[in-house]
């Protein structure tokens, strides 16, 4: 599964909530959470890293 998340195209809601500085920490959990669910996760861009959007790539690993 591949996803460009259009609802994650702006940090404005996080600015308004005064939590923008926490976003990089939240993004860093994506890899660990995917691993716990037998899922390969990758991405090239995050808003927190200066990208125009968050592009997330998921590949669920089937357990035989």
C-alpha positions in Angstrom: 0.0 0.0 0.0 1.2 3.4 -0.9 -0.1 6.7 0.5 0.3 10.4 -0.1 -1.6 11.8 2.8 -3.3 15.0 1.6 -4.6 15.7 5.1 -1.0 15.9 6.1 -0.1 18.7 3.8 0.1 21.5 6.3 1.6 22.0 9.7 -0.8 24.8 10.4 -3.1 22.8 12.7 0.0 21.8 14.8 1.1 25.4 14.9 -2.3 26.5 16.2 -2.2 23.7 18.8 1.4 24.7 19.7 2.7 21.2 19.3 4.6 21.6 16.0 7.9 20.8 17.8 6.6 17.3 18.7 5.9 16.3 15.1 9.4 14.9 14.3 9.1 12.6 17.3 5.7 11.4 16.2 7.0 10.7 12.7 10.0 8.7 14.1 7.5 6.2 15.6 6.2 5.1 12.2 9.0 2.6 11.6 8.7 1.0 15.0 4.9 0.8 14.8 5.0 -0.8 11.4 7.6 -3.4 12.5 5.3 -4.4 15.4 2.6 -5.1 12.8 4.8 -7.2 10.5 4.8 -4.3 8.0 7.6 -2.8 6.0 7.4 1.0 6.1 9.3 3.5 4.1 8.9 7.1 3.1 10.9 9.9 1.4 9.1 13.0 2.7 7.6 14.3 5.9 6.2 17.8 6.6 8.4 17.8 9.8 11.4 17.2 7.6 10.6 20.0 5.3 8.7 18.0 2.6 5.5 19.3 0.9 3.6 16.3 2.2 4.0 12.9 4.0 4.4 10.0 1.6 4.1 6.7 3.4 4.7 3.3 1.9 3.4 0.1 3.6 4.0 -3.5 2.7 2.3 -5.9 5.0 4.4 -9.1 5.4 2.2 -12.2 5.4 3.0 -14.7 8.1 2.9 -18.3 6.8 
